[in-house]
């Protein structure tokens, strides 16, 4: 056995002993995520609005055989617009296929393009333990709220997920 083969074997054994998979699958995808939620205004003035958001939604894939298709999600966050400059961030818990299989992601909105932003996978449990990756999102169509203080919309998310085997 040469030196490279010995090193590869040692790293595989170390990863296994630490409870990590030596192999994982990278998955690229495009999703439509539709959700409905509520807005709670914290502060409003001439050129300032700060609000919390909470929504529930569902992930639908545009990619064949996508393991993330059909996930449900619950998200919370805070958004602000101060003198025309948007900012905000939050967290989403994505669940499926069982209640014990879930992962968290963090999201942040772009200051330059309303409704656009980025997300990163932070923690997984059950089937999703060890998930990493992230991507971008943008509005997918325009909607009108069903009643004041609510929102209903869809976003298009593109990204990659490193899934444990």
DRENTORKOL-3810 file (N, C-alpha, C; in nm, 4 decimals):
REM DRENTORKOL-3810
@n.u->0.0860; n.v->-0.1177; n.w->0.0000; ca.u->0.0000; ca.v->0.0000; ca.w->0.0000; c.u->0.0901; c.v->0.1233; c.w->0.0000
@n.u->0.0664; n.v->0.2167; n.w->-0.0961; ca.u->0.1500; ca.v->0.3362; ca.w->-0.1031; c.u->0.1061; c.v->0.4395; c.w->0.0011
@n.u->0.1799; n.v->0.5480; n.w->0.0118; ca.u->0.1539; ca.v->0.6503; ca.w->0.1131; c.u->0.0186; c.v->0.7178; c.w->0.0973
@n.u->-0.0238; n.v->0.7469; n.w->-0.0277; ca.u->-0.1543; ca.v->0.8103; ca.w->-0.0508; c.u->-0.2684; c.v->0.7182; c.w->-0.0101
@n.u->-0.2548; n.v->0.5892; n.w->-0.0414; ca.u->-0.3589; ca.v->0.4932; ca.w->-0.0050; c.u->-0.3684; c.v->0.4790; c.w->0.1467
@n.u->-0.2533; n.v->0.4775; n.w->0.2144; ca.u->-0.2529; ca.v->0.4680; ca.w->0.3611; c.u->-0.3197; c.v->0.5907; c.w->0.4230
@n.u->-0.2897; n.v->0.7104; n.w->0.3687; ca.u->-0.3500; ca.v->0.8333; ca.w->0.4199; c.u->-0.5008; c.v->0.8321; c.w->0.3986
@n.u->-0.5458; n.v->0.7907; n.w->0.2809; ca.u->-0.6898; ca.v->0.7846; ca.w->0.2528; c.u->-0.7589; c.v->0.6878; c.w->0.3484
@n.u->-0.6980; n.v->0.5714; n.w->0.3723; ca.u->-0.7551; ca.v->0.4742; ca.w->0.4644; c.u->-0.7605; c.v->0.5309; c.w->0.6059
@n.u->-0.6532; n.v->0.5984; n.w->0.6482; ca.u->-0.6494; ca.v->0.6571; ca.w->0.7831; c.u->-0.7576; c.v->0.7631; c.w->0.7996
@n.u->-0.7754; n.v->0.8478; n.w->0.6984; ca.u->-0.8783; ca.v->0.9520; ca.w->0.7064; c.u->-1.0183; c.v->0.8907; c.w->0.7088
@n.u->-1.0397; n.v->0.7848; n.w->0.6310; ca.u->-1.1691; ca.v->0.7165; ca.w->0.6307; c.u->-1.1980; c.v->0.6569; c.w->0.7677
@n.u->-1.0988; n.v->0.5903; n.w->0.8266; ca.u->-1.1166; ca.v->0.5320; ca.w->0.9598; c.u->-1.1410; c.v->0.6396; c.w->1.0647
@n.u->-1.0690; n.v->0.7533; n.w->1.0554; ca.u->-1.0890; ca.v->0.8625; ca.w->1.1501; c.u->-1.2303; c.v->0.9182; c.w->1.1379
@n.u->-1.2750; n.v->0.9418; n.w->1.0151; ca.u->-1.4106; ca.v->0.9941; ca.w->0.9944; c.u->-1.5141; c.v->0.8981; c.w->1.0499
@n.u->-1.4950; n.v->0.7687; n.w->1.0260; ca.u->-1.5893; ca.v->0.6682; ca.w->1.0761; c.u->-1.5896; c.v->0.6662; c.w->1.2281
@n.u->-1.4733; n.v->0.6771; n.w->1.2882; ca.u->-1.4665; ca.v->0.6730; ca.w->1.4347; c.u->-1.5291; c.v->0.7955; c.w->1.4977
@n.u->-1.5329; n.v->0.9061; n.w->1.4244; ca.u->-1.5961; ca.v->1.0281; ca.w->1.4760; c.u->-1.7450; c.v->1.0321; c.w->1.4447
@n.u->-1.7961; n.v->0.9269; n.w->1.3822; ca.u->-1.9389; ca.v->0.9198; ca.w->1.3519; c.u->-1.9769; c.v->0.9965; c.w->1.2274
@n.u->-1.8817; n.v->1.0261; n.w->1.1417; ca.u->-1.9102; ca.v->1.0993; ca.w->1.0186; c.u->-1.9012; c.v->1.0047; c.w->0.9006
@n.u->-1.9780; n.v->1.0307; n.w->0.8000; ca.u->-1.9710; ca.v->0.9531; ca.w->0.6774; c.u->-1.8526; c.v->1.0016; c.w->0.5953
@n.u->-1.7744; n.v->0.9111; n.w->0.5446; ca.u->-1.6616; ca.v->0.9483; ca.w->0.4602; c.u->-1.7110; c.v->0.9922; c.w->0.3218
@n.u->-1.8306; n.v->0.9524; n.w->0.2855; ca.u->-1.8862; ca.v->0.9882; ca.w->0.1548; c.u->-2.0170; c.v->1.0642; c.w->0.1747
@n.u->-2.0420; n.v->1.1575; n.w->0.0869; ca.u->-2.1689; ca.v->1.2288; ca.w->0.0889; c.u->-2.2012; c.v->1.2682; c.w->-0.0541
@n.u->-2.3248; n.v->1.3027; n.w->-0.0776; ca.u->-2.3687; ca.v->1.3345; ca.w->-0.2128; c.u->-2.4034; c.v->1.4824; c.w->-0.2228
@n.u->-2.3442; n.v->1.5511; n.w->-0.3199; ca.u->-2.3804; ca.v->1.6905; ca.w->-0.3440; c.u->-2.4987; c.v->1.6927; c.w->-0.4392
@n.u->-2.5956; n.v->1.7748; n.w->-0.4067; ca.u->-2.7206; ca.v->1.7793; ca.w->-0.4819; c.u->-2.7492; c.v->1.9244; c.w->-0.5200
@n.u->-2.7620; n.v->1.9534; n.w->-0.6493; ca.u->-2.8014; ca.v->2.0861; ca.w->-0.6968; c.u->-2.9507; c.v->2.0839; c.w->-0.7243
@n.u->-3.0180; n.v->2.1956; n.w->-0.7008; ca.u->-3.1623; ca.v->2.1958; ca.w->-0.7165; c.u->-3.2161; c.v->2.3349; c.w->-0.7490
@n.u->-3.3434; n.v->2.3347; n.w->-0.7904; ca.u->-3.4232; ca.v->2.4571; ca.w->-0.8028; c.u->-3.5592; c.v->2.4261; c.w->-0.7418
@n.u->-3.6018; n.v->2.5092; n.w->-0.6477; ca.u->-3.7282; ca.v->2.4887; ca.w->-0.5767; c.u->-3.8205; c.v->2.6082; c.w->-0.5934
@n.u->-3.9489; n.v->2.5826; n.w->-0.5833; ca.u->-4.0470; ca.v->2.6869; ca.w->-0.5604; c.u->-4.0973; c.v->2.6644; c.w->-0.4180
@n.u->-4.0864; n.v->2.7668; n.w->-0.3366; ca.u->-4.1308; ca.v->2.7582; ca.w->-0.1973; c.u->-4.2461; c.v->2.8578; c.w->-0.1810
@n.u->-4.3654; n.v->2.8068; n.w->-0.1557; ca.u->-4.4823; ca.v->2.8923; ca.w->-0.1359; c.u->-4.5181; c.v->2.8912; c.w->0.0113
@n.u->-4.5556; n.v->3.0099; n.w->0.0610; ca.u->-4.5819; ca.v->3.0219; ca.w->0.2044; c.u->-4.6853; c.v->3.1287; c.w->0.2335
@n.u->-4.7415; n.v->3.1206; n.w->0.3517; ca.u->-4.8370; ca.v->3.2204; ca.w->0.4009; c.u->-4.7950; c.v->3.2560; c.w->0.5422
@n.u->-4.8022; n.v->3.3849; n.w->0.5747; ca.u->-4.7568; ca.v->3.4255; ca.w->0.7064; c.u->-4.8156; c.v->3.5553; c.w->0.7545
@n.u->-4.7637; n.v->3.5968; n.w->0.8692; ca.u->-4.8092; ca.v->3.7202; ca.w->0.9333; c.u->-4.6930; c.v->3.8164; c.w->0.9519
@n.u->-4.7270; n.v->3.9442; n.w->0.9528; ca.u->-4.6327; ca.v->4.0535; ca.w->0.9772; c.u->-4.6728; c.v->4.1242; c.w->1.1058
@n.u->-4.5759; n.v->4.1583; n.w->1.1881; ca.u->-4.6020; ca.v->4.2360; ca.w->1.3089; c.u->-4.5070; c.v->4.3550; c.w->1.3091
@n.u->-4.5623; n.v->4.4748; n.w->1.2977; ca.u->-4.4814; ca.v->4.5951; ca.w->1.2901; c.u->-4.4311; c.v->4.6312; c.w->1.4290
@n.u->-4.2999; n.v->4.6464; n.w->1.4406; ca.u->-4.2365; ca.v->4.6886; ca.w->1.5649; c.u->-4.2241; c.v->4.8407; c.w->1.5706
@n.u->-4.1824; n.v->4.8998; n.w->1.4590; ca.u->-4.1651; ca.v->5.0450; ca.w->1.4540; c.u->-4.1952; c.v->5.0944; c.w->1.3135
@n.u->-4.2627; n.v->5.2105; n.w->1.3078; ca.u->-4.2930; ca.v->5.2710; ca.w->1.1784; c.u->-4.2812; c.v->5.4213; c.w->1.1951
@n.u->-4.2111; n.v->5.4846; n.w->1.1014; ca.u->-4.1967; ca.v->5.6296; ca.w->1.0997; c.u->-4.1860; c.v->5.6720; c.w->0.9536
@n.u->-4.1488; n.v->5.7968; n.w->0.9313; ca.u->-4.1441; ca.v->5.8527; ca.w->0.7971; c.u->-4.0713; c.v->5.7622; c.w->0.6976
@n.u->-3.9478; n.v->5.7256; n.w->0.7246; ca.u->-3.8695; ca.v->5.6426; ca.w->0.6324; c.u->-3.8182; c.v->5.5159; c.w->0.6993
@n.u->-3.8932; n.v->5.4665; n.w->0.7989; ca.u->-3.8496; ca.v->5.3491; ca.w->0.8742; c.u->-3.9670; c.v->5.2542; c.w->0.8953
@n.u->-3.9422; n.v->5.1262; n.w->0.8714; ca.u->-4.0356; ca.v->5.0231; ca.w->0.9156; c.u->-3.9527; c.v->4.9018; c.w->0.9560
@n.u->-3.9843; n.v->4.8492; n.w->1.0726; ca.u->-3.9209; ca.v->4.7274; ca.w->1.1236; c.u->-4.0330; c.v->4.6323; c.w->1.1610
@n.u->-4.0230; n.v->4.5068; n.w->1.1148; ca.u->-4.1300; ca.v->4.4113; ca.w->1.1427; c.u->-4.0758; c.v->4.2703; c.w->1.1601
@n.u->-4.1507; n.v->4.1912; n.w->1.2358; ca.u->-4.1204; ca.v->4.0487; ca.w->1.2444; c.u->-4.2109; c.v->3.9758; c.w->1.1462
@n.u->-4.1628; n.v->3.8628; n.w->1.0986; ca.u->-4.2395; ca.v->3.7802; ca.w->1.0063; c.u->-4.2395; c.v->3.6364; c.w->1.0567
@n.u->-4.3493; n.v->3.5667; n.w->1.0311; ca.u->-4.3575; ca.v->3.4243; ca.w->1.0604; c.u->-4.4433; c.v->3.3619; c.w->0.9522
@n.u->-4.3924; n.v->3.2558; n.w->0.8924; ca.u->-4.4726; ca.v->3.1896; ca.w->0.7899; c.u->-4.4529; c.v->3.0384; c.w->0.7916
@n.u->-4.5493; n.v->2.9716; n.w->0.7271; ca.u->-4.5471; ca.v->2.8275; ca.w->0.7066; c.u->-4.5573; c.v->2.8040; c.w->0.5572
@n.u->-4.4843; n.v->2.7051; n.w->0.5067; ca.u->-4.4875; ca.v->2.6819; ca.w->0.3635; c.u->-4.4476; c.v->2.5416; c.w->0.3258
@n.u->-4.4311; n.v->2.5226; n.w->0.1946; ca.u->-4.3979; ca.v->2.3921; ca.w->0.1394; c.u->-4.2989; c.v->2.4088; c.w->0.0254
@n.u->-4.2031; n.v->2.3167; n.w->0.0190; ca.u->-4.0994; ca.v->2.3156; ca.w->-0.0840; c.u->-4.1430; c.v->2.2222; c.w->-0.1970
@n.u->-4.1443; n.v->2.2737; n.w->-0.3189; ca.u->-4.1724; ca.v->2.1919; ca.w->-0.4371; c.u->-4.0520; c.v->2.2020; c.w->-0.5294
@n.u->-4.0084; n.v->2.0892; n.w->-0.5790; ca.u->-3.8863; ca.v->2.0850; ca.w->-0.6588; c.u->-3.9144; c.v->2.0972; c.w->-0.8073
@n.u->-3.8200; n.v->2.1563; n.w->-0.8774; ca.u->-3.8205; ca.v->2.1596; ca.w->-1.0228; c.u->-3.7105; c.v->2.0667; c.w->-1.0744
@n.u->-3.6504; n.v->1.9886; n.w->-0.9831; ca.u->-3.5408; ca.v->1.8988; ca.w->-1.0151; c.u->-3.5861; c.v->1.7546; c.w->-0.9938
@n.u->-3.5609; n.v->1.6683; n.w->-1.0912; ca.u->-3.6020; ca.v->1.5274; ca.w->-1.0808; c.u->-3.5335; c.v->1.4586; c.w->-0.9637
@n.u->-3.6063; n.v->1.3705; n.w->-0.8950; ca.u->-3.5548; ca.v->1.2897; ca.w->-0.7843; c.u->-3.4922; c.v->1.3735; c.w->-0.6728
@n.u->-3.5493; n.v->1.4858; n.w->-0.6430; ca.u->-3.4957; ca.v->1.5767; ca.w->-0.5417; c.u->-3.5356; c.v->1.5291; c.w->-0.4021
@n.u->-3.4394; n.v->1.4956; n.w->-0.3158; ca.u->-3.4735; ca.v->1.4501; ca.w->-0.1809; c.u->-3.5352; c.v->1.5594; c.w->-0.0936
@n.u->-3.5254; n.v->1.6854; n.w->-0.1361; ca.u->-3.5817; ca.v->1.7963; ca.w->-0.0589; c.u->-3.7258; c.v->1.8287; c.w->-0.0996
@n.u->-3.7761; n.v->1.7661; n.w->-0.2049; ca.u->-3.9113; ca.v->1.7926; ca.w->-0.2528; c.u->-4.0154; c.v->1.7523; c.w->-0.1477
@n.u->-4.1138; n.v->1.8391; n.w->-0.1261; ca.u->-4.2233; ca.v->1.8088; ca.w->-0.0343; c.u->-4.1976; c.v->1.8427; c.w->0.1110
@n.u->-4.0823; n.v->1.9017; n.w->0.1428; ca.u->-4.0575; ca.v->1.9431; ca.w->0.2805; c.u->-4.1575; c.v->2.0508; c.w->0.3208
@n.u->-4.1950; n.v->2.0529; n.w->0.4471; ca.u->-4.2734; ca.v->2.1641; ca.w->0.4998; c.u->-4.1802; c.v->2.2519; c.w->0.5810
@n.u->-4.2151; n.v->2.3799; n.w->0.5950; ca.u->-4.1262; ca.v->2.4677; ca.w->0.6679; c.u->-4.2011; c.v->2.5671; c.w->0.7550
@n.u->-4.1325; n.v->2.6067; n.w->0.8607; ca.u->-4.1795; ca.v->2.7097; ca.w->0.9538; c.u->-4.0637; c.v->2.8070; c.w->0.9680
@n.u->-4.0883; n.v->2.9341; n.w->0.9370; ca.u->-3.9822; ca.v->3.0346; ca.w->0.9378; c.u->-4.0202; c.v->3.1539; c.w->1.0244
@n.u->-3.9199; n.v->3.2147; n.w->1.0861; ca.u->-3.9353; ca.v->3.3390; ca.w->1.1610; c.u->-3.8196; c.v->3.4307; c.w->1.1236
@n.u->-3.8418; n.v->3.5611; n.w->1.1361; ca.u->-3.7346; ca.v->3.6547; ca.w->1.1066; c.u->-3.7745; c.v->3.7972; c.w->1.1345
@n.u->-3.6809; n.v->3.8873; n.w->1.1064; ca.u->-3.7012; ca.v->4.0306; ca.w->1.1241; c.u->-3.6555; c.v->4.1004; c.w->0.9970
@n.u->-3.7389; n.v->4.1918; n.w->0.9486; ca.u->-3.7079; ca.v->4.2714; ca.w->0.8295; c.u->-3.7140; c.v->4.4185; c.w->0.8650
@n.u->-3.6307; n.v->4.4976; n.w->0.7987; ca.u->-3.6315; ca.v->4.6426; ca.w->0.8204; c.u->-3.6078; c.v->4.7130; c.w->0.6881
@n.u->-3.6650; n.v->4.8309; n.w->0.6775; ca.u->-3.6351; ca.v->4.9196; ca.w->0.5673; c.u->-3.6152; c.v->5.0571; c.w->0.6287
@n.u->-3.4926; n.v->5.1035; n.w->0.6220; ca.u->-3.4567; ca.v->5.2334; ca.w->0.6794; c.u->-3.4059; c.v->5.3208; c.w->0.5654
@n.u->-3.4782; n.v->5.4272; n.w->0.5374; ca.u->-3.4424; ca.v->5.5208; ca.w->0.4307; c.u->-3.4198; c.v->5.4483; c.w->0.2976
@n.u->-3.5054; n.v->5.3508; n.w->0.2671; ca.u->-3.4981; ca.v->5.2808; ca.w->0.1406; c.u->-3.3977; c.v->5.1673; c.w->0.1348
@n.u->-3.3281; n.v->5.1407; n.w->0.2437; ca.u->-3.2290; ca.v->5.0324; ca.w->0.2476; c.u->-3.2858; c.v->4.9142; c.w->0.3261
@n.u->-3.3034; n.v->4.8013; n.w->0.2577; ca.u->-3.3625; ca.v->4.6821; ca.w->0.3201; c.u->-3.2559; c.v->4.5984; c.w->0.3896
@n.u->-3.2952; n.v->4.5338; n.w->0.4970; ca.u->-3.2093; ca.v->4.4362; ca.w->0.5633; c.u->-3.2990; c.v->4.3395; c.w->0.6386
@n.u->-3.2440; n.v->4.2262; n.w->0.6743; ca.u->-3.3208; ca.v->4.1304; ca.w->0.7519; c.u->-3.2579; c.v->3.9940; c.w->0.7497
@n.u->-3.2965; n.v->3.9151; n.w->0.8482; ca.u->-3.2520; ca.v->3.7760; ca.w->0.8512; c.u->-3.3463; c.v->3.6946; c.w->0.9365
@n.u->-3.3308; n.v->3.5638; n.w->0.9267; ca.u->-3.4173; ca.v->3.4755; ca.w->1.0026; c.u->-3.3754; c.v->3.3318; c.w->0.9910
@n.u->-3.4639; n.v->3.2436; n.w->1.0357; ca.u->-3.4372; ca.v->3.1012; ca.w->1.0434; c.u->-3.5592; c.v->3.0242; c.w->0.9956
@n.u->-3.5352; n.v->2.9099; n.w->0.9334; ca.u->-3.6426; ca.v->2.8210; ca.w->0.8906; c.u->-3.6118; c.v->2.6793; c.w->0.9370
@n.u->-3.7150; n.v->2.6127; n.w->0.9869; ca.u->-3.7054; ca.v->2.4701; ca.w->1.0176; c.u->-3.7796; c.v->2.3976; c.w->0.9062
@n.u->-3.7084; n.v->2.3112; n.w->0.8344; ca.u->-3.7656; ca.v->2.2309; ca.w->0.7260; c.u->-3.7819; c.v->2.0883; c.w->0.7764
@n.u->-3.8996; n.v->2.0315; n.w->0.7573; ca.u->-3.9324; ca.v->1.9007; ca.w->0.8145; c.u->-3.9734; c.v->1.8032; c.w->0.7046
@n.u->-3.9245; n.v->1.6797; n.w->0.7140; ca.u->-3.9688; ca.v->1.5723; ca.w->0.6260; c.u->-3.8601; c.v->1.4708; c.w->0.6044
@n.u->-3.8905; n.v->1.3497; n.w->0.5793; ca.u->-4.0237; ca.v->1.2936; ca.w->0.5592; c.u->-4.0962; c.v->1.2567; c.w->0.6895
@n.u->-4.0258; n.v->1.2538; n.w->0.8036; ca.u->-4.0912; ca.v->1.2285; ca.w->0.9327; c.u->-4.0664; c.v->1.3481; c.w->1.0232
@n.u->-4.1419; n.v->1.3646; n.w->1.1319; ca.u->-4.1200; ca.v->1.4780; ca.w->1.2224; c.u->-3.9808; c.v->1.4807; c.w->1.2862
@n.u->-3.9127; n.v->1.3656; n.w->1.2921; ca.u->-3.7782; ca.v->1.3609; ca.w->1.3500; c.u->-3.6696; c.v->1.3938; c.w->1.2491
@n.u->-3.7062; n.v->1.4107; n.w->1.1229; ca.u->-3.6127; ca.v->1.4463; ca.w->1.0165; c.u->-3.6326; c.v->1.5936; c.w->0.9839
@n.u->-3.5388; n.v->1.6779; n.w->1.0257; ca.u->-3.5524; ca.v->1.8213; ca.w->1.0022; c.u->-3.4149; c.v->1.8857; c.w->0.9954
@n.u->-3.4120; n.v->2.0053; n.w->0.9378; ca.u->-3.2889; ca.v->2.0851; ca.w->0.9389; c.u->-3.3245; c.v->2.2322; c.w->0.9478
@n.u->-3.2292; n.v->2.3082; n.w->0.9992; ca.u->-3.2430; ca.v->2.4536; ca.w->1.0087; c.u->-3.1630; c.v->2.5186; c.w->0.8975
@n.u->-3.2150; n.v->2.6296; n.w->0.8498; ca.u->-3.1368; ca.v->2.7146; ca.w->0.7609; c.u->-3.1494; c.v->2.8579; c.w->0.8088
@n.u->-3.0479; n.v->2.9377; n.w->0.7814; ca.u->-3.0543; ca.v->3.0804; ca.w->0.8091; c.u->-3.0707; c.v->3.1515; c.w->0.6753
@n.u->-3.1405; n.v->3.2636; n.w->0.6769; ca.u->-3.1588; ca.v->3.3410; ca.w->0.5551; c.u->-3.1292; c.v->3.4877; c.w->0.5822
@n.u->-3.0906; n.v->3.5583; n.w->0.4772; ca.u->-3.0663; ca.v->3.7021; ca.w->0.4833; c.u->-3.1156; c.v->3.7646; c.w->0.3545
@n.u->-3.1799; n.v->3.8802; n.w->0.3654; ca.u->-3.2290; ca.v->3.9483; ca.w->0.2456; c.u->-3.1249; c.v->4.0472; c.w->0.1962
@n.u->-3.1301; n.v->4.0731; n.w->0.0674; ca.u->-3.0384; ca.v->4.1652; ca.w->0.0027; c.u->-3.0827; c.v->4.3093; c.w->0.0243
@n.u->-2.9889; n.v->4.3955; n.w->0.0513; ca.u->-3.0199; ca.v->4.5377; ca.w->0.0656; c.u->-3.0439; c.v->4.6024; c.w->-0.0701
@n.u->-2.9920; n.v->4.5422; n.w->-0.1760; ca.u->-3.0004; ca.v->4.6016; ca.w->-0.3092; c.u->-3.1231; c.v->4.5600; c.w->-0.3894
@n.u->-3.1757; n.v->4.4394; n.w->-0.3634; ca.u->-3.2890; ca.v->4.3876; ca.w->-0.4403; c.u->-3.3946; c.v->4.3354; c.w->-0.3445
@n.u->-3.5065; n.v->4.4049; n.w->-0.3276; ca.u->-3.6111; ca.v->4.3577; ca.w->-0.2370; c.u->-3.6581; c.v->4.2165; c.w->-0.2731
@n.u->-3.6720; n.v->4.1317; n.w->-0.1722; ca.u->-3.7188; ca.v->3.9958; ca.w->-0.1922; c.u->-3.6126; c.v->3.8961; c.w->-0.2326
@n.u->-3.4921; n.v->3.9426; n.w->-0.2607; ca.u->-3.3810; ca.v->3.8552; ca.w->-0.2983; c.u->-3.2923; c.v->3.8323; c.w->-0.1767
@n.u->-3.2291; n.v->3.7154; n.w->-0.1704; ca.u->-3.1400; ca.v->3.6902; ca.w->-0.0592; c.u->-3.0635; c.v->3.5607; c.w->-0.0713
@n.u->-3.0031; n.v->3.5229; n.w->0.0400; ca.u->-2.9218; ca.v->3.4016; ca.w->0.0467; c.u->-2.9659; c.v->3.3172; c.w->0.1658
@n.u->-2.9306; n.v->3.1895; n.w->0.1617; ca.u->-2.9576; ca.v->3.1016; ca.w->0.2752; c.u->-2.8442; c.v->3.0009; c.w->0.2891
@n.u->-2.8296; n.v->2.9493; n.w->0.4122; ca.u->-2.7259; ca.v->2.8513; ca.w->0.4443; c.u->-2.7846; c.v->2.7462; c.w->0.5368
@n.u->-2.7560; n.v->2.6187; n.w->0.5087; ca.u->-2.7983; ca.v->2.5112; ca.w->0.5980; c.u->-2.7092; c.v->2.5117; c.w->0.7211
@n.u->-2.7706; n.v->2.5060; n.w->0.8396; ca.u->-2.6952; ca.v->2.5197; ca.w->0.9641; c.u->-2.6894; c.v->2.3941; c.w->1.0494
@n.u->-2.7960; n.v->2.3172; n.w->1.0546; ca.u->-2.8008; ca.v->2.2023; ca.w->1.1447; c.u->-2.9059; c.v->2.1052; c.w->1.0947
@n.u->-2.8786; n.v->1.9767; n.w->1.1059; ca.u->-2.9762; ca.v->1.8768; ca.w->1.0667; c.u->-2.9921; c.v->1.7696; c.w->1.1726
@n.u->-3.1099; n.v->1.7086; n.w->1.1763; ca.u->-3.1387; ca.v->1.5991; ca.w->1.2692; c.u->-3.2011; c.v->1.4843; c.w->1.1911
@n.u->-3.1887; n.v->1.3629; n.w->1.2438; ca.u->-3.2449; ca.v->1.2465; ca.w->1.1757; c.u->-3.1795; c.v->1.2287; c.w->1.0405
@n.u->-3.2595; n.v->1.2118; n.w->0.9383; ca.u->-3.2123; ca.v->1.1913; ca.w->0.8008; c.u->-3.1215; c.v->1.3053; c.w->0.7540
@n.u->-3.1414; n.v->1.4248; n.w->0.8065; ca.u->-3.0696; ca.v->1.5429; ca.w->0.7585; c.u->-2.9468; c.v->1.5771; c.w->0.8422
@n.u->-2.9100; n.v->1.4929; n.w->0.9378; ca.u->-2.7918; ca.v->1.5203; ca.w->1.0205; c.u->-2.6691; c.v->1.5320; c.w->0.9302
@n.u->-2.5972; n.v->1.6424; n.w->0.9424; ca.u->-2.4772; ca.v->1.6654; ca.w->0.8631; c.u->-2.4992; c.v->1.7423; c.w->0.7338
@n.u->-2.6223; n.v->1.7868; n.w->0.7046; ca.u->-2.6482; ca.v->1.8623; ca.w->0.5810; c.u->-2.5687; c.v->1.9926; c.w->0.5821
@n.u->-2.5122; n.v->2.0286; n.w->0.4675; ca.u->-2.4428; ca.v->2.1564; ca.w->0.4493; c.u->-2.4802; c.v->2.2113; c.w->0.3124
@n.u->-2.4507; n.v->2.3368; n.w->0.2899; ca.u->-2.4760; ca.v->2.3990; ca.w->0.1610; c.u->-2.5574; c.v->2.5250; c.w->0.1759
@n.u->-2.6185; n.v->2.5679; n.w->0.0665; ca.u->-2.6992; ca.v->2.6885; ca.w->0.0669; c.u->-2.7225; c.v->2.7371; c.w->-0.0741
@n.u->-2.7709; n.v->2.8606; n.w->-0.0847; ca.u->-2.8003; ca.v->2.9138; ca.w->-0.2165; c.u->-2.8623; c.v->3.0519; c.w->-0.2104
@n.u->-2.9432; n.v->3.0805; n.w->-0.3121; ca.u->-3.0062; ca.v->3.2115; ca.w->-0.3258; c.u->-3.1564; c.v->3.1944; c.w->-0.3442
@n.u->-3.2307; n.v->3.3022; n.w->-0.3164; ca.u->-3.3744; ca.v->3.3018; ca.w->-0.3435; c.u->-3.4150; c.v->3.4356; c.w->-0.4016
@n.u->-3.5284; n.v->3.4339; n.w->-0.4729; ca.u->-3.5826; ca.v->3.5548; ca.w->-0.5350; c.u->-3.7335; c.v->3.5396; c.w->-0.5464
@n.u->-3.8059; n.v->3.6496; n.w->-0.5576; ca.u->-3.9518; ca.v->3.6407; ca.w->-0.5713; c.u->-3.9913; c.v->3.5609; c.w->-0.6951
@n.u->-4.1021; n.v->3.4891; n.w->-0.6849; ca.u->-4.1554; ca.v->3.4129; ca.w->-0.7977; c.u->-4.3010; c.v->3.4558; c.w->-0.8167
@n.u->-4.3189; n.v->3.5667; n.w->-0.8855; ca.u->-4.4525; ca.v->3.6209; ca.w->-0.9072; c.u->-4.4892; c.v->3.7240; c.w->-0.8020
@n.u->-4.6009; n.v->3.7917; n.w->-0.8269; ca.u->-4.6490; ca.v->3.8964; ca.w->-0.7373; c.u->-4.7833; c.v->3.8530; c.w->-0.6800
@n.u->-4.8044; n.v->3.8799; n.w->-0.5522; ca.u->-4.9301; ca.v->3.8424; ca.w->-0.4878; c.u->-4.9857; c.v->3.9603; c.w->-0.4089
@n.u->-5.1119; n.v->3.9514; n.w->-0.3748; ca.u->-5.1795; ca.v->4.0503; ca.w->-0.2922; c.u->-5.2201; c.v->3.9829; c.w->-0.1617
@n.u->-5.1938; n.v->4.0445; n.w->-0.0470; ca.u->-5.2311; ca.v->3.9824; ca.w->0.0802; c.u->-5.3811; c.v->3.9556; c.w->0.0883
@n.u->-5.4184; n.v->3.8434; n.w->0.1497; ca.u->-5.5586; ca.v->3.8076; ca.w->0.1662; c.u->-5.6273; c.v->3.8970; c.w->0.2697
@n.u->-5.5494; n.v->3.9439; n.w->0.3674; ca.u->-5.6029; ca.v->4.0380; ca.w->0.4663; c.u->-5.4868; c.v->4.1170; c.w->0.5240
@n.u->-5.5118; n.v->4.2338; n.w->0.5833; ca.u->-5.4044; ca.v->4.3157; ca.w->0.6386; c.u->-5.3231; c.v->4.2380; c.w->0.7422
@n.u->-5.1919; n.v->4.2628; n.w->0.7429; ca.u->-5.1041; ca.v->4.1975; ca.w->0.8392; c.u->-5.0611; c.v->4.0577; c.w->0.7989
@n.u->-5.0967; n.v->4.0164; n.w->0.6762; ca.u->-5.0565; ca.v->3.8835; ca.w->0.6286; c.u->-4.9829; c.v->3.8967; c.w->0.4963
@n.u->-4.9200; n.v->3.7888; n.w->0.4569; ca.u->-4.8618; ca.v->3.7806; ca.w->0.3233; c.u->-4.8691; c.v->3.6371; c.w->0.2742
@n.u->-4.8802; n.v->3.6235; n.w->0.1447; ca.u->-4.8793; ca.v->3.4958; ca.w->0.0762; c.u->-4.7918; c.v->3.5173; c.w->-0.0463
@n.u->-4.6907; n.v->3.4317; n.w->-0.0628; ca.u->-4.6056; ca.v->3.4461; ca.w->-0.1797; c.u->-4.5270; c.v->3.3189; c.w->-0.2052
@n.u->-4.4579; n.v->3.3196; n.w->-0.3161; ca.u->-4.3676; ca.v->3.2102; ca.w->-0.3505; c.u->-4.2316; c.v->3.2699; c.w->-0.3824
@n.u->-4.1287; n.v->3.1947; n.w->-0.3532; ca.u->-3.9932; ca.v->3.2316; ca.w->-0.3926; c.u->-3.9335; c.v->3.1157; c.w->-0.4707
@n.u->-3.8396; n.v->3.1495; n.w->-0.5569; ca.u->-3.7630; ca.v->3.0494; ca.w->-0.6293; c.u->-3.6274; c.v->3.0397; c.w->-0.5610
@n.u->-3.5927; n.v->2.9201; n.w->-0.5181; ca.u->-3.4640; ca.v->2.8971; ca.w->-0.4497; c.u->-3.3772; c.v->2.8073; c.w->-0.5370
@n.u->-3.2518; n.v->2.8472; n.w->-0.5487; ca.u->-3.1528; ca.v->2.7671; ca.w->-0.6221; c.u->-3.0323; c.v->2.7472; c.w->-0.5317
@n.u->-2.9792; n.v->2.6261; n.w->-0.5333; ca.u->-2.8628; ca.v->2.6034; ca.w->-0.4503; c.u->-2.8104; c.v->2.4624; c.w->-0.4586
@n.u->-2.7248; n.v->2.4306; n.w->-0.3624; ca.u->-2.6696; ca.v->2.2973; ca.w->-0.3496; c.u->-2.6795; c.v->2.2536; c.w->-0.2045
@n.u->-2.6972; n.v->2.1255; n.w->-0.1873; ca.u->-2.6976; ca.v->2.0665; ca.w->-0.0534; c.u->-2.6023; c.v->1.9484; c.w->-0.0549
@n.u->-2.5155; n.v->1.9442; n.w->0.0433; ca.u->-2.4290; ca.v->1.8283; ca.w->0.0627; c.u->-2.5040; c.v->1.7395; c.w->0.1611
@n.u->-2.5506; n.v->1.6253; n.w->0.1118; ca.u->-2.6333; ca.v->1.5363; ca.w->0.1926; c.u->-2.5505; c.v->1.4192; c.w->0.2432
@n.u->-2.5660; n.v->1.3850; n.w->0.3712; ca.u->-2.4961; ca.v->1.2681; ca.w->0.4227; c.u->-2.5533; c.v->1.1399; c.w->0.3617
@n.u->-2.4691; n.v->1.0416; n.w->0.3428; ca.u->-2.5181; ca.v->0.9125; ca.w->0.2900; c.u->-2.5667; c.v->0.8235; c.w->0.4008
END
